[in-house]
Amino acid sequence: MARLDGWQVVKQQIVFEHPWLRMIVETIERDGEQRPYFYLESPVDAVAVVAVTQDGQLVLGREYRHPLRQIIDNLPGGRVDVGEDPLKAAHRELVEETGYHAAHVELLGRVSPFPGSLKVTLHLYFASGLQPGPARPDPGEELEIHLRPVEQVYREVLAGEHLDAALHIGLLLARAKGLI
């Protein structure tokens, strides 16, 4: 069986730096063996919200996602501002993107979507007691908000009809916790 512990960082170089993303190469060493390790790092965490209306409708965004070259359905969410509490970011993102205010928001869980190549934490929340209001998307943010029966979207997730990982994980956690 392979030994997994004992790696030490002996050198680090930031190859690219932007306010939203860094590319890092580190030289790691164990027992005299060295190897390069490349990864991306986000300087801030992210949030996504499983928001369900009183009548069982899931609040979804529909957005063009350029790396996929397609329009996908996803959960409302975004970046946690530097120093911002993730719970407050979840409330903020829900209102900004959808206009909905939530009376109750609870943590579903935290995940690292790509732990081998991306250092970021995604905080997933469940929101209920929704009251509609005007959306205030960020400048340049283009999305359509639509409501879909949560059970239908859940079946679509199980059938592999959606690509967004936060949507998958969020719905599965909410279902496992008996919230939907």
Rosetta constraint file for C-alpha pairs under 8 A:
AtomPair CA 6 CA 30 HARMONIC 5.91 0.50
AtomPair CA 7 CA 28 HARMONIC 6.11 0.50
AtomPair CA 7 CA 29 HARMONIC 5.41 0.50
AtomPair CA 7 CA 30 HARMONIC 4.87 0.50
AtomPair CA 8 CA 28 HARMONIC 5.38 0.50
AtomPair CA 8 CA 29 HARMONIC 5.23 0.50
AtomPair CA 8 CA 30 HARMONIC 6.45 0.50
AtomPair CA 9 CA 26 HARMONIC 6.52 0.50
AtomPair CA 9 CA 27 HARMONIC 5.90 0.50
AtomPair CA 9 CA 28 HARMONIC 4.48 0.50
AtomPair CA 9 CA 29 HARMONIC 6.41 0.50
AtomPair CA 10 CA 26 HARMONIC 7.45 0.50
AtomPair CA 10 CA 27 HARMONIC 5.67 0.50
AtomPair CA 10 CA 28 HARMONIC 5.78 0.50
AtomPair CA 10 CA 29 HARMONIC 6.65 0.50
AtomPair CA 11 CA 26 HARMONIC 5.53 0.50
AtomPair CA 11 CA 27 HARMONIC 5.04 0.50
AtomPair CA 11 CA 28 HARMONIC 7.26 0.50
AtomPair CA 12 CA 24 HARMONIC 7.13 0.50
AtomPair CA 12 CA 25 HARMONIC 5.97 0.50
AtomPair CA 12 CA 26 HARMONIC 4.35 0.50
AtomPair CA 12 CA 27 HARMONIC 6.44 0.50
AtomPair CA 13 CA 24 HARMONIC 5.81 0.50
AtomPair CA 13 CA 25 HARMONIC 5.40 0.50
AtomPair CA 13 CA 26 HARMONIC 6.27 0.50
AtomPair CA 14 CA 22 HARMONIC 6.93 0.50
AtomPair CA 14 CA 23 HARMONIC 5.95 0.50
AtomPair CA 14 CA 24 HARMONIC 4.52 0.50
AtomPair CA 14 CA 25 HARMONIC 6.48 0.50
AtomPair CA 15 CA 22 HARMONIC 7.51 0.50
AtomPair CA 15 CA 23 HARMONIC 5.40 0.50
AtomPair CA 15 CA 24 HARMONIC 5.55 0.50
AtomPair CA 15 CA 25 HARMONIC 6.88 0.50
AtomPair CA 16 CA 22 HARMONIC 5.48 0.50
AtomPair CA 16 CA 23 HARMONIC 5.00 0.50
AtomPair CA 16 CA 24 HARMONIC 7.20 0.50
AtomPair CA 17 CA 21 HARMONIC 6.17 0.50
AtomPair CA 17 CA 22 HARMONIC 4.44 0.50
AtomPair CA 17 CA 23 HARMONIC 6.56 0.50
AtomPair CA 18 CA 22 HARMONIC 6.03 0.50
AtomPair CA 19 CA 43 HARMONIC 7.24 0.50
AtomPair CA 20 CA 42 HARMONIC 5.91 0.50
AtomPair CA 20 CA 43 HARMONIC 6.32 0.50
AtomPair CA 20 CA 44 HARMONIC 7.49 0.50
AtomPair CA 21 CA 40 HARMONIC 6.85 0.50
AtomPair CA 21 CA 41 HARMONIC 5.77 0.50
AtomPair CA 21 CA 42 HARMONIC 4.75 0.50
AtomPair CA 21 CA 43 HARMONIC 6.49 0.50
AtomPair CA 22 CA 40 HARMONIC 5.59 0.50
AtomPair CA 22 CA 41 HARMONIC 5.08 0.50
AtomPair CA 22 CA 42 HARMONIC 6.36 0.50
AtomPair CA 22 CA 43 HARMONIC 7.59 0.50
AtomPair CA 23 CA 38 HARMONIC 7.35 0.50
AtomPair CA 23 CA 39 HARMONIC 5.95 0.50
AtomPair CA 23 CA 40 HARMONIC 4.55 0.50
AtomPair CA 23 CA 41 HARMONIC 6.38 0.50
AtomPair CA 24 CA 38 HARMONIC 5.75 0.50
AtomPair CA 24 CA 39 HARMONIC 5.48 0.50
AtomPair CA 24 CA 40 HARMONIC 6.11 0.50
AtomPair CA 24 CA 41 HARMONIC 7.39 0.50
AtomPair CA 25 CA 36 HARMONIC 6.54 0.50
AtomPair CA 25 CA 37 HARMONIC 5.50 0.50
AtomPair CA 25 CA 38 HARMONIC 4.39 0.50
AtomPair CA 25 CA 39 HARMONIC 6.53 0.50
AtomPair CA 26 CA 36 HARMONIC 5.69 0.50
AtomPair CA 26 CA 37 HARMONIC 5.22 0.50
AtomPair CA 26 CA 38 HARMONIC 6.51 0.50
AtomPair CA 27 CA 34 HARMONIC 6.46 0.50
AtomPair CA 27 CA 35 HARMONIC 5.58 0.50
AtomPair CA 27 CA 36 HARMONIC 4.51 0.50
AtomPair CA 27 CA 37 HARMONIC 6.19 0.50
AtomPair CA 28 CA 34 HARMONIC 5.54 0.50
AtomPair CA 28 CA 35 HARMONIC 5.56 0.50
AtomPair CA 28 CA 36 HARMONIC 6.30 0.50
AtomPair CA 28 CA 37 HARMONIC 7.00 0.50
AtomPair CA 29 CA 33 HARMONIC 5.37 0.50
AtomPair CA 29 CA 34 HARMONIC 4.33 0.50
AtomPair CA 29 CA 35 HARMONIC 6.60 0.50
AtomPair CA 30 CA 34 HARMONIC 6.73 0.50
AtomPair CA 38 CA 117 HARMONIC 7.14 0.50
AtomPair CA 39 CA 116 HARMONIC 7.44 0.50
AtomPair CA 39 CA 117 HARMONIC 4.58 0.50
AtomPair CA 39 CA 118 HARMONIC 5.72 0.50
AtomPair CA 39 CA 119 HARMONIC 7.42 0.50
AtomPair CA 40 CA 117 HARMONIC 5.98 0.50
AtomPair CA 40 CA 118 HARMONIC 4.66 0.50
AtomPair CA 40 CA 119 HARMONIC 6.19 0.50
AtomPair CA 41 CA 118 HARMONIC 5.56 0.50
AtomPair CA 41 CA 119 HARMONIC 4.57 0.50
AtomPair CA 41 CA 120 HARMONIC 6.37 0.50
AtomPair CA 42 CA 118 HARMONIC 7.60 0.50
AtomPair CA 42 CA 119 HARMONIC 6.27 0.50
AtomPair CA 42 CA 120 HARMONIC 5.60 0.50
AtomPair CA 43 CA 120 HARMONIC 7.85 0.50
AtomPair CA 44 CA 79 HARMONIC 6.61 0.50
AtomPair CA 44 CA 80 HARMONIC 5.96 0.50
AtomPair CA 44 CA 81 HARMONIC 6.70 0.50
AtomPair CA 44 CA 82 HARMONIC 6.33 0.50
AtomPair CA 44 CA 120 HARMONIC 7.19 0.50
AtomPair CA 45 CA 79 HARMONIC 6.00 0.50
AtomPair CA 45 CA 80 HARMONIC 5.35 0.50
AtomPair CA 45 CA 86 HARMONIC 7.95 0.50
AtomPair CA 45 CA 120 HARMONIC 5.65 0.50
AtomPair CA 45 CA 121 HARMONIC 5.16 0.50
AtomPair CA 45 CA 122 HARMONIC 6.10 0.50
AtomPair CA 45 CA 123 HARMONIC 7.63 0.50
AtomPair CA 46 CA 77 HARMONIC 7.34 0.50
AtomPair CA 46 CA 78 HARMONIC 5.46 0.50
AtomPair CA 46 CA 79 HARMONIC 4.37 0.50
AtomPair CA 46 CA 80 HARMONIC 5.30 0.50
AtomPair CA 46 CA 86 HARMONIC 7.76 0.50
AtomPair CA 46 CA 120 HARMONIC 7.50 0.50
AtomPair CA 46 CA 121 HARMONIC 6.33 0.50
AtomPair CA 46 CA 122 HARMONIC 4.77 0.50
AtomPair CA 46 CA 123 HARMONIC 6.17 0.50
AtomPair CA 47 CA 77 HARMONIC 5.21 0.50
AtomPair CA 47 CA 78 HARMONIC 5.50 0.50
AtomPair CA 47 CA 79 HARMONIC 6.31 0.50
AtomPair CA 47 CA 80 HARMONIC 6.70 0.50
AtomPair CA 47 CA 86 HARMONIC 6.73 0.50
AtomPair CA 47 CA 89 HARMONIC 6.93 0.50
AtomPair CA 47 CA 90 HARMONIC 5.82 0.50
AtomPair CA 47 CA 122 HARMONIC 5.44 0.50
AtomPair CA 47 CA 123 HARMONIC 4.69 0.50
AtomPair CA 47 CA 124 HARMONIC 5.81 0.50
AtomPair CA 47 CA 125 HARMONIC 7.51 0.50
AtomPair CA 48 CA 75 HARMONIC 5.86 0.50
AtomPair CA 48 CA 76 HARMONIC 5.67 0.50
AtomPair CA 48 CA 77 HARMONIC 4.09 0.50
AtomPair CA 48 CA 78 HARMONIC 6.60 0.50
AtomPair CA 48 CA 90 HARMONIC 6.68 0.50
AtomPair CA 48 CA 122 HARMONIC 7.28 0.50
AtomPair CA 48 CA 123 HARMONIC 6.49 0.50
AtomPair CA 48 CA 124 HARMONIC 5.09 0.50
AtomPair CA 48 CA 125 HARMONIC 6.33 0.50
AtomPair CA 48 CA 166 HARMONIC 6.65 0.50
AtomPair CA 48 CA 170 HARMONIC 7.93 0.50
AtomPair CA 49 CA 75 HARMONIC 5.86 0.50
AtomPair CA 49 CA 76 HARMONIC 5.57 0.50
AtomPair CA 49 CA 77 HARMONIC 6.04 0.50
AtomPair CA 49 CA 90 HARMONIC 6.47 0.50
AtomPair CA 49 CA 94 HARMONIC 7.01 0.50
AtomPair CA 49 CA 124 HARMONIC 5.92 0.50
AtomPair CA 49 CA 125 HARMONIC 4.77 0.50
AtomPair CA 49 CA 126 HARMONIC 5.69 0.50
AtomPair CA 49 CA 127 HARMONIC 6.62 0.50
AtomPair CA 49 CA 170 HARMONIC 7.58 0.50
AtomPair CA 50 CA 58 HARMONIC 7.17 0.50
AtomPair CA 50 CA 59 HARMONIC 7.37 0.50
AtomPair CA 50 CA 75 HARMONIC 6.33 0.50
AtomPair CA 50 CA 76 HARMONIC 7.59 0.50
AtomPair CA 50 CA 124 HARMONIC 7.58 0.50
AtomPair CA 50 CA 125 HARMONIC 6.07 0.50
AtomPair CA 50 CA 126 HARMONIC 4.73 0.50
AtomPair CA 50 CA 127 HARMONIC 6.07 0.50
AtomPair CA 50 CA 167 HARMONIC 7.67 0.50
AtomPair CA 50 CA 170 HARMONIC 6.16 0.50
AtomPair CA 50 CA 171 HARMONIC 6.87 0.50
AtomPair CA 50 CA 174 HARMONIC 7.78 0.50
AtomPair CA 51 CA 58 HARMONIC 5.88 0.50
AtomPair CA 51 CA 59 HARMONIC 5.52 0.50
AtomPair CA 51 CA 126 HARMONIC 5.88 0.50
AtomPair CA 51 CA 127 HARMONIC 4.54 0.50
AtomPair CA 51 CA 128 HARMONIC 6.10 0.50
AtomPair CA 51 CA 130 HARMONIC 7.74 0.50
AtomPair CA 52 CA 56 HARMONIC 5.87 0.50
AtomPair CA 52 CA 57 HARMONIC 5.41 0.50
AtomPair CA 52 CA 58 HARMONIC 4.64 0.50
AtomPair CA 52 CA 59 HARMONIC 6.20 0.50
AtomPair CA 52 CA 126 HARMONIC 7.91 0.50
AtomPair CA 52 CA 127 HARMONIC 6.42 0.50
AtomPair CA 52 CA 128 HARMONIC 5.66 0.50
AtomPair CA 52 CA 130 HARMONIC 7.39 0.50
AtomPair CA 52 CA 150 HARMONIC 7.46 0.50
AtomPair CA 53 CA 57 HARMONIC 5.14 0.50
AtomPair CA 53 CA 58 HARMONIC 6.57 0.50
AtomPair CA 53 CA 59 HARMONIC 7.53 0.50
AtomPair CA 53 CA 128 HARMONIC 6.44 0.50
AtomPair CA 53 CA 129 HARMONIC 6.91 0.50
AtomPair CA 53 CA 130 HARMONIC 5.82 0.50
AtomPair CA 54 CA 128 HARMONIC 7.44 0.50
AtomPair CA 54 CA 129 HARMONIC 6.76 0.50
AtomPair CA 54 CA 130 HARMONIC 7.30 0.50
AtomPair CA 56 CA 149 HARMONIC 5.96 0.50
AtomPair CA 56 CA 150 HARMONIC 5.88 0.50
AtomPair CA 56 CA 180 HARMONIC 7.99 0.50
AtomPair CA 57 CA 147 HARMONIC 5.54 0.50
AtomPair CA 57 CA 148 HARMONIC 5.12 0.50
AtomPair CA 57 CA 149 HARMONIC 4.43 0.50
AtomPair CA 57 CA 150 HARMONIC 5.32 0.50
AtomPair CA 58 CA 147 HARMONIC 5.44 0.50
AtomPair CA 58 CA 148 HARMONIC 5.22 0.50
AtomPair CA 58 CA 149 HARMONIC 5.92 0.50
AtomPair CA 58 CA 150 HARMONIC 4.97 0.50
AtomPair CA 58 CA 153 HARMONIC 7.89 0.50
AtomPair CA 59 CA 75 HARMONIC 7.21 0.50
AtomPair CA 59 CA 76 HARMONIC 7.59 0.50
AtomPair CA 59 CA 98 HARMONIC 7.84 0.50
AtomPair CA 59 CA 145 HARMONIC 6.98 0.50
AtomPair CA 59 CA 146 HARMONIC 6.07 0.50
AtomPair CA 59 CA 147 HARMONIC 4.86 0.50
AtomPair CA 59 CA 148 HARMONIC 6.83 0.50
AtomPair CA 60 CA 73 HARMONIC 6.23 0.50
AtomPair CA 60 CA 74 HARMONIC 5.66 0.50
AtomPair CA 60 CA 75 HARMONIC 5.23 0.50
AtomPair CA 60 CA 76 HARMONIC 6.45 0.50
AtomPair CA 60 CA 145 HARMONIC 5.70 0.50
AtomPair CA 60 CA 146 HARMONIC 5.46 0.50
AtomPair CA 60 CA 147 HARMONIC 6.13 0.50
AtomPair CA 60 CA 148 HARMONIC 7.43 0.50
AtomPair CA 61 CA 73 HARMONIC 5.56 0.50
AtomPair CA 61 CA 74 HARMONIC 5.24 0.50
AtomPair CA 61 CA 75 HARMONIC 5.99 0.50
AtomPair CA 61 CA 76 HARMONIC 6.11 0.50
AtomPair CA 61 CA 97 HARMONIC 7.97 0.50
AtomPair CA 61 CA 98 HARMONIC 7.93 0.50
AtomPair CA 61 CA 143 HARMONIC 6.07 0.50
AtomPair CA 61 CA 144 HARMONIC 5.54 0.50
AtomPair CA 61 CA 145 HARMONIC 4.57 0.50
AtomPair CA 61 CA 146 HARMONIC 6.37 0.50
AtomPair CA 62 CA 71 HARMONIC 6.54 0.50
AtomPair CA 62 CA 72 HARMONIC 5.52 0.50
AtomPair CA 62 CA 73 HARMONIC 4.48 0.50
AtomPair CA 62 CA 74 HARMONIC 6.29 0.50
AtomPair CA 62 CA 143 HARMONIC 5.48 0.50
AtomPair CA 62 CA 144 HARMONIC 5.09 0.50
AtomPair CA 62 CA 145 HARMONIC 6.32 0.50
AtomPair CA 62 CA 146 HARMONIC 7.58 0.50
AtomPair CA 63 CA 71 HARMONIC 5.20 0.50
AtomPair CA 63 CA 72 HARMONIC 5.62 0.50
AtomPair CA 63 CA 73 HARMONIC 6.62 0.50
AtomPair CA 63 CA 74 HARMONIC 7.59 0.50
AtomPair CA 63 CA 142 HARMONIC 6.66 0.50
AtomPair CA 63 CA 143 HARMONIC 4.89 0.50
AtomPair CA 63 CA 144 HARMONIC 6.81 0.50
AtomPair CA 64 CA 69 HARMONIC 7.26 0.50
AtomPair CA 64 CA 70 HARMONIC 5.54 0.50
AtomPair CA 64 CA 71 HARMONIC 4.04 0.50
AtomPair CA 64 CA 72 HARMONIC 6.38 0.50
AtomPair CA 64 CA 142 HARMONIC 7.97 0.50
AtomPair CA 64 CA 143 HARMONIC 7.77 0.50
AtomPair CA 65 CA 69 HARMONIC 6.04 0.50
AtomPair CA 65 CA 70 HARMONIC 5.76 0.50
AtomPair CA 65 CA 71 HARMONIC 5.97 0.50
AtomPair CA 65 CA 72 HARMONIC 6.99 0.50
AtomPair CA 66 CA 70 HARMONIC 6.61 0.50
AtomPair CA 72 CA 162 HARMONIC 7.39 0.50
AtomPair CA 72 CA 163 HARMONIC 7.24 0.50
AtomPair CA 72 CA 164 HARMONIC 7.45 0.50
AtomPair CA 73 CA 162 HARMONIC 7.11 0.50
AtomPair CA 73 CA 164 HARMONIC 7.23 0.50
AtomPair CA 74 CA 164 HARMONIC 5.90 0.50
AtomPair CA 74 CA 166 HARMONIC 7.45 0.50
AtomPair CA 74 CA 167 HARMONIC 5.89 0.50
AtomPair CA 75 CA 166 HARMONIC 6.91 0.50
AtomPair CA 75 CA 167 HARMONIC 5.77 0.50
AtomPair CA 76 CA 93 HARMONIC 6.66 0.50
AtomPair CA 76 CA 94 HARMONIC 5.78 0.50
AtomPair CA 76 CA 97 HARMONIC 6.33 0.50
AtomPair CA 76 CA 98 HARMONIC 7.23 0.50
AtomPair CA 77 CA 90 HARMONIC 6.68 0.50
AtomPair CA 77 CA 93 HARMONIC 5.28 0.50
AtomPair CA 77 CA 94 HARMONIC 6.52 0.50
AtomPair CA 77 CA 97 HARMONIC 7.62 0.50
AtomPair CA 78 CA 93 HARMONIC 6.34 0.50
AtomPair CA 79 CA 89 HARMONIC 7.55 0.50
AtomPair CA 80 CA 84 HARMONIC 6.08 0.50
AtomPair CA 80 CA 85 HARMONIC 7.40 0.50
AtomPair CA 80 CA 86 HARMONIC 6.03 0.50
AtomPair CA 80 CA 89 HARMONIC 5.51 0.50
AtomPair CA 81 CA 89 HARMONIC 7.37 0.50
AtomPair CA 84 CA 88 HARMONIC 6.96 0.50
AtomPair CA 84 CA 89 HARMONIC 6.69 0.50
AtomPair CA 85 CA 89 HARMONIC 6.31 0.50
AtomPair CA 86 CA 90 HARMONIC 6.14 0.50
AtomPair CA 86 CA 123 HARMONIC 6.93 0.50
AtomPair CA 87 CA 91 HARMONIC 6.49 0.50
AtomPair CA 87 CA 105 HARMONIC 7.71 0.50
AtomPair CA 87 CA 107 HARMONIC 7.79 0.50
AtomPair CA 87 CA 125 HARMONIC 7.95 0.50
AtomPair CA 88 CA 92 HARMONIC 6.11 0.50
AtomPair CA 89 CA 93 HARMONIC 5.91 0.50
AtomPair CA 90 CA 94 HARMONIC 6.08 0.50
AtomPair CA 90 CA 125 HARMONIC 7.11 0.50
AtomPair CA 91 CA 95 HARMONIC 6.37 0.50
AtomPair CA 91 CA 101 HARMONIC 7.28 0.50
AtomPair CA 91 CA 102 HARMONIC 7.19 0.50
AtomPair CA 91 CA 105 HARMONIC 7.65 0.50
AtomPair CA 92 CA 96 HARMONIC 6.03 0.50
AtomPair CA 93 CA 97 HARMONIC 5.87 0.50
AtomPair CA 94 CA 98 HARMONIC 5.69 0.50
AtomPair CA 94 CA 99 HARMONIC 6.76 0.50
AtomPair CA 94 CA 100 HARMONIC 6.21 0.50
AtomPair CA 94 CA 101 HARMONIC 7.11 0.50
AtomPair CA 95 CA 99 HARMONIC 4.28 0.50
AtomPair CA 95 CA 100 HARMONIC 5.07 0.50
AtomPair CA 95 CA 101 HARMONIC 5.79 0.50
AtomPair CA 95 CA 133 HARMONIC 7.82 0.50
AtomPair CA 95 CA 134 HARMONIC 7.89 0.50
AtomPair CA 95 CA 135 HARMONIC 6.11 0.50
AtomPair CA 95 CA 136 HARMONIC 7.10 0.50
AtomPair CA 96 CA 135 HARMONIC 5.18 0.50
AtomPair CA 96 CA 136 HARMONIC 4.34 0.50
AtomPair CA 96 CA 137 HARMONIC 5.03 0.50
AtomPair CA 96 CA 138 HARMONIC 7.31 0.50
AtomPair CA 97 CA 135 HARMONIC 5.49 0.50
AtomPair CA 97 CA 136 HARMONIC 6.10 0.50
AtomPair CA 97 CA 137 HARMONIC 5.04 0.50
AtomPair CA 97 CA 138 HARMONIC 7.96 0.50
AtomPair CA 97 CA 143 HARMONIC 7.93 0.50
AtomPair CA 97 CA 145 HARMONIC 7.89 0.50
AtomPair CA 98 CA 133 HARMONIC 7.92 0.50
AtomPair CA 98 CA 134 HARMONIC 7.34 0.50
AtomPair CA 98 CA 135 HARMONIC 4.89 0.50
AtomPair CA 98 CA 136 HARMONIC 7.62 0.50
AtomPair CA 98 CA 137 HARMONIC 7.99 0.50
AtomPair CA 98 CA 145 HARMONIC 6.29 0.50
AtomPair CA 99 CA 132 HARMONIC 5.79 0.50
AtomPair CA 99 CA 133 HARMONIC 4.47 0.50
AtomPair CA 99 CA 134 HARMONIC 4.47 0.50
AtomPair CA 99 CA 135 HARMONIC 3.74 0.50
AtomPair CA 99 CA 136 HARMONIC 6.86 0.50
AtomPair CA 100 CA 130 HARMONIC 5.87 0.50
AtomPair CA 100 CA 131 HARMONIC 5.39 0.50
AtomPair CA 100 CA 132 HARMONIC 4.45 0.50
AtomPair CA 100 CA 133 HARMONIC 5.56 0.50
AtomPair CA 100 CA 134 HARMONIC 7.63 0.50
AtomPair CA 100 CA 135 HARMONIC 7.52 0.50
AtomPair CA 101 CA 129 HARMONIC 7.97 0.50
AtomPair CA 101 CA 130 HARMONIC 5.48 0.50
AtomPair CA 101 CA 131 HARMONIC 5.16 0.50
AtomPair CA 101 CA 132 HARMONIC 6.44 0.50
AtomPair CA 101 CA 133 HARMONIC 7.22 0.50
AtomPair CA 102 CA 127 HARMONIC 5.87 0.50
AtomPair CA 102 CA 128 HARMONIC 5.68 0.50
AtomPair CA 102 CA 129 HARMONIC 5.31 0.50
AtomPair CA 102 CA 130 HARMONIC 4.51 0.50
AtomPair CA 102 CA 131 HARMONIC 6.47 0.50
AtomPair CA 103 CA 127 HARMONIC 7.64 0.50
AtomPair CA 103 CA 128 HARMONIC 6.33 0.50
AtomPair CA 103 CA 129 HARMONIC 4.77 0.50
AtomPair CA 103 CA 130 HARMONIC 6.33 0.50
AtomPair CA 103 CA 131 HARMONIC 7.99 0.50
AtomPair CA 104 CA 127 HARMONIC 5.66 0.50
AtomPair CA 104 CA 128 HARMONIC 5.33 0.50
AtomPair CA 104 CA 129 HARMONIC 6.05 0.50
AtomPair CA 105 CA 125 HARMONIC 6.46 0.50
AtomPair CA 105 CA 126 HARMONIC 5.53 0.50
AtomPair CA 105 CA 127 HARMONIC 4.37 0.50
AtomPair CA 105 CA 128 HARMONIC 6.56 0.50
AtomPair CA 106 CA 125 HARMONIC 5.46 0.50
AtomPair CA 106 CA 126 HARMONIC 5.34 0.50
AtomPair CA 106 CA 127 HARMONIC 6.64 0.50
AtomPair CA 107 CA 123 HARMONIC 7.40 0.50
AtomPair CA 107 CA 124 HARMONIC 6.10 0.50
AtomPair CA 107 CA 125 HARMONIC 4.45 0.50
AtomPair CA 107 CA 126 HARMONIC 6.38 0.50
AtomPair CA 108 CA 123 HARMONIC 7.79 0.50
AtomPair CA 108 CA 124 HARMONIC 5.35 0.50
AtomPair CA 108 CA 125 HARMONIC 5.00 0.50
AtomPair CA 108 CA 126 HARMONIC 6.27 0.50
AtomPair CA 108 CA 170 HARMONIC 7.19 0.50
AtomPair CA 108 CA 173 HARMONIC 6.30 0.50
AtomPair CA 108 CA 174 HARMONIC 6.72 0.50
AtomPair CA 109 CA 123 HARMONIC 6.13 0.50
AtomPair CA 109 CA 124 HARMONIC 5.40 0.50
AtomPair CA 109 CA 125 HARMONIC 7.15 0.50
AtomPair CA 109 CA 173 HARMONIC 7.70 0.50
AtomPair CA 110 CA 121 HARMONIC 6.51 0.50
AtomPair CA 110 CA 122 HARMONIC 5.58 0.50
AtomPair CA 110 CA 123 HARMONIC 4.54 0.50
AtomPair CA 110 CA 124 HARMONIC 6.02 0.50
AtomPair CA 111 CA 121 HARMONIC 5.73 0.50
AtomPair CA 111 CA 122 HARMONIC 5.28 0.50
AtomPair CA 111 CA 123 HARMONIC 6.69 0.50
AtomPair CA 111 CA 124 HARMONIC 7.95 0.50
AtomPair CA 112 CA 118 HARMONIC 7.93 0.50
AtomPair CA 112 CA 119 HARMONIC 7.26 0.50
AtomPair CA 112 CA 120 HARMONIC 6.01 0.50
AtomPair CA 112 CA 121 HARMONIC 4.98 0.50
AtomPair CA 112 CA 122 HARMONIC 6.15 0.50
AtomPair CA 113 CA 118 HARMONIC 7.70 0.50
AtomPair CA 113 CA 120 HARMONIC 7.75 0.50
AtomPair CA 113 CA 121 HARMONIC 7.59 0.50
AtomPair CA 113 CA 122 HARMONIC 7.31 0.50
AtomPair CA 113 CA 165 HARMONIC 7.54 0.50
AtomPair CA 114 CA 118 HARMONIC 5.34 0.50
AtomPair CA 114 CA 119 HARMONIC 7.56 0.50
AtomPair CA 115 CA 119 HARMONIC 6.31 0.50
AtomPair CA 124 CA 166 HARMONIC 7.51 0.50
AtomPair CA 124 CA 170 HARMONIC 6.19 0.50
AtomPair CA 125 CA 170 HARMONIC 7.47 0.50
AtomPair CA 126 CA 170 HARMONIC 7.92 0.50
AtomPair CA 126 CA 174 HARMONIC 7.00 0.50
AtomPair CA 137 CA 141 HARMONIC 5.94 0.50
AtomPair CA 137 CA 142 HARMONIC 7.73 0.50
AtomPair CA 148 CA 152 HARMONIC 7.29 0.50
AtomPair CA 148 CA 153 HARMONIC 6.87 0.50
AtomPair CA 149 CA 153 HARMONIC 6.46 0.50
AtomPair CA 150 CA 154 HARMONIC 6.03 0.50
AtomPair CA 150 CA 180 HARMONIC 7.52 0.50
AtomPair CA 151 CA 155 HARMONIC 6.26 0.50
AtomPair CA 152 CA 156 HARMONIC 6.27 0.50
AtomPair CA 153 CA 157 HARMONIC 6.12 0.50
AtomPair CA 154 CA 158 HARMONIC 6.37 0.50
AtomPair CA 154 CA 171 HARMONIC 6.63 0.50
AtomPair CA 154 CA 172 HARMONIC 7.87 0.50
AtomPair CA 155 CA 159 HARMONIC 6.19 0.50
AtomPair CA 156 CA 160 HARMONIC 6.24 0.50
AtomPair CA 156 CA 161 HARMONIC 5.17 0.50
AtomPair CA 156 CA 162 HARMONIC 6.88 0.50
AtomPair CA 157 CA 161 HARMONIC 5.67 0.50
AtomPair CA 157 CA 162 HARMONIC 5.72 0.50
AtomPair CA 157 CA 167 HARMONIC 7.95 0.50
AtomPair CA 157 CA 168 HARMONIC 6.02 0.50
AtomPair CA 162 CA 167 HARMONIC 7.85 0.50
AtomPair CA 162 CA 168 HARMONIC 7.68 0.50
AtomPair CA 163 CA 168 HARMONIC 8.00 0.50
AtomPair CA 164 CA 168 HARMONIC 6.59 0.50
AtomPair CA 165 CA 169 HARMONIC 6.07 0.50
AtomPair CA 166 CA 170 HARMONIC 5.59 0.50
AtomPair CA 167 CA 171 HARMONIC 5.99 0.50
AtomPair CA 168 CA 172 HARMONIC 6.14 0.50
AtomPair CA 169 CA 173 HARMONIC 6.01 0.50
AtomPair CA 170 CA 174 HARMONIC 6.06 0.50
AtomPair CA 171 CA 175 HARMONIC 6.00 0.50
AtomPair CA 172 CA 176 HARMONIC 6.02 0.50
AtomPair CA 173 CA 177 HARMONIC 6.11 0.50
AtomPair CA 174 CA 178 HARMONIC 6.29 0.50
AtomPair CA 174 CA 179 HARMONIC 5.15 0.50
AtomPair CA 174 CA 180 HARMONIC 5.95 0.50
AtomPair CA 175 CA 179 HARMONIC 5.82 0.50
AtomPair CA 175 CA 180 HARMONIC 5.14 0.50
